[in-house]
């Protein structure tokens, strides 16, 4: 979707459809005698031209429009242009997320009704024009996504372009243009990640996935890439990673990407779980759980999208991105329950549940990146169904070994209006994953606290002097139907913005 800026512009008559934001406020109504004043709601026409307010008030049905969040109405100007009035609710409670959601919602309503849709930014203003443009652009580019790769007949949008209008000067427009390009890179990266997560597993196997990442990364200046296959992983002594791949018809792939700008003073490592499909192995998932297990590589797509965004926008931070990619399948060679394998760091692990495979793959990958001595390591994974039980499907679970790092990630998630909640790792959880037959076992003894115990297992493979955070995105990686800027079904792309914000401000 093409977004154009048109500053020093209030010529609405040339536009096909223009969106104006309207707010509400509570005021005291006049009463007689000593009766208490009652509150009534009035519309607030923030930065509306007088002639547009007058035109709106002349519309007989305008008296019925309350301006509540998500309400909309429209009327025609004498020129024939359609003016879309978008309710944003109480001005005192207006937030960036309300703007993001309502912009996305109104865009979806009109993308098959109008060839051009303009937004009057002055009436939608957050604290600054930069913030307003960034939020509205994100909302539109993310809401415009659809996965129709395998459809014989694709839906066609009537809408060809979106225009951001403002009365501010043309000089301001040039500055905003740079911000708009950065937002476009972010949204294109998120949408690429969505495409990969949505691909069916018979097409996106581990080898095909690594190939696509390599093809994309090679187009980006400043990125070094190497891919470790089965033989290289054996040399790295990644026994846990290889145990997950043992039943697969496709080779395991560890994709190692590096971006090292000359002025970088910080080094952040991102690690992603890339299970292109998870059957559960011999601990086979029930039919109700095995559907959509193509989404089990969303952690790898999430961290790659963040990496891609930061590199293309030339953030001055060294970034290592390591993606552990395989599927978890069943054949005569597949790892059996009760097997014991040796991890890269030398610890032995008893595999009591072959469906707790993501932590095995990630453990070896975490040990691998710790050898690079980064200032912080962050991993993302659709790791546990228990995270949905604990936090629901709208919240990302956060755990780690460094409170300062986790506080910064929580601040970034709040700045990006993405939900994240910290969960504990306590000594008892580490004790519970001790095995009588090996150093560790890959599940706890009791059925509760599965998300936190999985994180405790991962912590066993992080060097103690390196700050580490784990993002369990099992709930938020797909089907966030409550958000108008994500698809109702399929990959959401959430947590990419949080990671980008954190590294931009590290």
TAMOCOR-V775698 format. One record per residue. N is the residue number from 1. RES is the residue in one letter. OMEGA is omega in whole degrees, 0 to 359 (NA if undefined). NEAR is the number of other ideal C-beta (glycine too) atoms within 8 Angstrom. Layout:
BEGIN
n,res,omega,near
N,RES,OMEGA,NEAR
N,RES,OMEGA,NEAR
END
This chain:
BEGIN
n,res,omega,near
1,X,181,8
2,X,175,6
3,X,180,13
4,X,173,8
5,X,176,12
6,X,181,10
7,X,188,13
8,X,188,8
9,X,172,8
10,X,181,6
11,X,185,6
12,X,186,14
13,X,180,8
14,X,185,6
15,X,178,12
16,X,178,9
17,X,182,15
18,X,179,14
19,X,174,12
20,X,175,12
21,X,176,11
22,X,183,15
23,X,175,13
24,X,171,15
25,X,177,10
26,X,179,8
27,X,177,8
28,X,176,7
29,X,182,8
30,X,178,5
31,X,179,8
32,X,176,4
33,X,184,4
34,X,181,2
35,X,180,6
36,X,179,4
37,X,178,8
38,X,178,7
39,X,172,8
40,X,184,8
41,X,176,10
42,X,176,8
43,X,177,9
44,X,182,10
45,X,186,9
46,X,179,11
47,X,175,8
48,X,172,11
49,X,184,6
50,X,183,6
51,X,178,6
52,X,176,12
53,X,180,10
54,X,180,8
55,X,179,12
56,X,183,13
57,X,178,7
58,X,179,7
59,X,188,8
60,X,182,5
61,X,182,7
62,X,181,11
63,X,181,5
64,X,182,5
65,X,186,11
66,X,177,8
67,X,179,13
68,X,181,8
69,X,178,8
70,X,176,7
71,X,175,10
72,X,174,10
73,X,180,9
74,X,174,9
75,X,182,11
76,X,172,8
77,X,179,12
78,X,180,6
79,X,184,7
80,X,177,5
81,X,177,13
82,X,176,11
83,X,182,15
84,X,180,13
85,X,184,12
86,X,178,13
87,X,181,15
88,X,176,14
89,X,184,12
90,X,182,9
91,X,181,11
92,X,182,5
93,X,182,7
94,X,182,11
95,X,178,7
96,X,180,9
97,X,174,7
98,X,179,12
99,X,181,16
100,X,183,14
101,X,184,12
102,X,175,14
103,X,179,15
104,X,182,15
105,X,182,11
106,X,176,12
107,X,180,14
108,X,179,9
109,X,189,8
110,X,185,12
111,X,175,12
112,X,180,6
113,X,188,8
114,X,178,11
115,X,179,7
116,X,177,12
117,X,179,15
118,X,176,15
119,X,175,13
120,X,186,14
121,X,182,13
122,X,181,11
123,X,181,12
124,X,194,15
125,X,167,10
126,X,183,10
127,X,181,4
128,X,176,6
129,X,179,11
130,X,180,9
131,X,181,10
132,X,180,13
133,X,181,15
134,X,182,10
135,X,182,13
136,X,179,15
137,X,176,14
138,X,183,14
139,X,184,16
140,X,181,14
141,X,179,15
142,X,179,14
143,X,182,13
144,X,183,10
145,X,169,10
146,X,178,6
147,X,184,10
148,X,184,7
149,X,187,7
150,X,177,4
151,X,178,6
152,X,177,2
153,X,185,3
154,X,176,5
155,X,179,5
156,X,176,4
157,X,172,8
158,X,185,9
159,X,182,14
160,X,182,7
161,X,175,11
162,X,180,14
163,X,173,13
164,X,183,14
165,X,175,15
166,X,175,15
167,X,180,8
168,X,190,9
169,X,177,7
170,X,179,7
171,X,178,6
172,X,182,11
173,X,182,14
174,X,179,8
175,X,182,9
176,X,182,13
177,X,179,9
178,X,178,8
179,X,181,11
180,X,179,12
181,X,178,8
182,X,178,9
183,X,179,13
184,X,177,11
185,X,179,12
186,X,183,14
187,X,176,12
188,X,179,9
189,X,177,14
190,X,181,13
191,X,174,12
192,X,177,11
193,X,177,16
194,X,179,16
195,X,182,11
196,X,180,13
197,X,182,15
198,X,181,10
199,X,179,10
200,X,186,7
201,X,177,11
202,X,177,4
203,X,183,7
204,X,171,12
205,X,186,12
206,X,182,16
207,X,178,9
208,X,181,9
209,X,179,16
210,X,179,13
211,X,180,8
212,X,178,10
213,X,180,13
214,X,179,11
215,X,180,8
216,X,183,10
217,X,181,11
218,X,178,8
219,X,186,5
220,X,180,10
221,X,175,3
222,X,182,7
223,X,172,11
224,X,182,7
225,X,170,12
226,X,182,5
227,X,178,10
228,X,176,9
229,X,187,9
230,X,182,9
231,X,179,6
232,X,178,9
233,X,175,13
234,X,178,9
235,X,178,6
236,X,180,11
237,X,180,9
238,X,184,13
239,X,180,11
240,X,179,14
241,X,182,17
242,X,178,13
243,X,178,12
244,X,184,15
245,X,191,13
246,X,182,9
247,X,186,11
248,X,173,12
249,X,184,5
250,X,184,10
251,X,174,9
252,X,182,16
253,X,170,15
254,X,180,17
255,X,183,14
256,X,181,11
257,X,180,15
258,X,174,11
259,X,186,13
260,X,177,8
261,X,186,11
262,X,184,4
263,X,183,5
264,X,175,10
265,X,179,4
266,X,178,8
267,X,179,12
268,X,177,15
269,X,176,14
270,X,181,16
271,X,182,17
272,X,176,17
273,X,183,17
274,X,176,16
275,X,184,17
276,X,167,15
277,X,182,11
278,X,176,12
279,X,189,12
280,X,182,12
281,X,180,15
282,X,172,10
283,X,191,9
284,X,177,10
285,X,173,11
286,X,184,6
287,X,180,6
288,X,182,5
289,X,186,9
290,X,177,10
291,X,179,6
292,X,177,5
293,X,168,13
294,X,180,13
295,X,187,11
296,X,175,12
297,X,184,16
298,X,179,15
299,X,180,18
300,X,179,15
301,X,180,15
302,X,183,19
303,X,177,17
304,X,178,14
305,X,177,14
306,X,178,14
307,X,182,13
308,X,180,14
309,X,184,13
310,X,180,14
311,X,181,13
312,X,178,9
313,X,172,9
314,X,175,6
315,X,185,10
316,X,177,7
317,X,174,12
318,X,183,11
319,X,170,15
320,X,179,14
321,X,182,16
322,X,183,15
323,X,177,16
324,X,191,16
325,X,173,15
326,X,164,16
327,X,180,14
328,X,187,15
329,X,183,11
330,X,166,8
331,X,184,7
332,X,180,3
333,X,184,5
334,X,180,12
335,X,181,12
336,X,173,7
337,X,183,9
338,X,176,7
339,X,175,9
340,X,180,10
341,X,179,13
342,X,179,9
343,X,180,16
344,X,182,14
345,X,177,6
346,X,180,6
347,X,176,10
348,X,185,10
349,X,174,17
350,X,182,13
351,X,181,16
352,X,180,9
353,X,182,9
354,X,175,14
355,X,172,11
356,X,189,12
357,X,184,12
358,X,181,15
359,X,177,12
360,X,178,16
361,X,182,15
362,X,181,16
363,X,178,16
364,X,179,17
365,X,179,14
366,X,177,15
367,X,179,14
368,X,182,12
369,X,178,13
370,X,177,13
371,X,180,6
372,X,177,8
373,X,176,6
374,X,177,12
375,X,176,7
376,X,176,13
377,X,176,16
378,X,175,17
379,X,177,18
380,X,184,16
381,X,166,14
382,X,196,13
383,X,188,14
384,X,170,9
385,X,180,8
386,X,179,10
387,X,177,13
388,X,178,10
389,X,183,5
390,X,191,8
391,X,185,11
392,X,184,6
393,X,182,8
394,X,189,9
395,X,176,11
396,X,176,17
397,X,180,15
398,X,176,15
399,X,179,14
400,X,183,14
401,X,186,8
402,X,185,10
403,X,180,6
404,X,178,7
405,X,181,13
406,X,177,13
407,X,179,8
408,X,177,11
409,X,177,15
410,X,177,11
411,X,179,8
412,X,179,13
413,X,178,13
414,X,179,8
415,X,182,7
416,X,180,9
417,X,174,8
418,X,187,11
419,X,178,8
420,X,182,15
421,X,181,9
422,X,175,8
423,X,187,12
424,X,163,6
425,X,184,12
426,X,182,7
427,X,181,5
428,X,178,6
429,X,176,14
430,X,179,12
431,X,184,7
432,X,180,11
433,X,171,15
434,X,181,9
435,X,175,10
436,X,184,3
437,X,180,6
438,X,179,9
439,X,183,7
440,X,168,13
441,X,190,12
442,X,170,13
443,X,178,9
444,X,182,10
445,X,183,3
446,X,185,6
447,X,185,4
448,X,176,4
449,X,185,9
450,X,181,12
451,X,183,15
452,X,180,13
453,X,173,13
454,X,177,15
455,X,177,15
456,X,177,13
457,X,180,12
458,X,181,14
459,X,179,12
460,X,182,11
461,X,176,14
462,X,179,13
463,X,191,6
464,X,182,5
465,X,182,3
466,X,176,11
467,X,184,11
468,X,175,15
469,X,181,15
470,X,178,13
471,X,174,16
472,X,185,17
473,X,183,15
474,X,182,13
475,X,191,14
476,X,187,14
477,X,183,14
478,X,170,11
479,X,176,9
480,X,189,11
481,X,180,6
482,X,181,4
483,X,182,9
484,X,179,9
485,X,172,10
486,X,178,10
487,X,177,11
488,X,179,5
489,X,179,6
490,X,188,10
491,X,182,16
492,X,186,13
493,X,180,13
494,X,179,13
495,X,174,14
496,X,181,15
497,X,179,12
498,X,180,14
499,X,179,15
500,X,180,12
501,X,180,11
502,X,184,12
503,X,176,13
504,X,184,8
505,X,185,7
506,X,NA,10
END
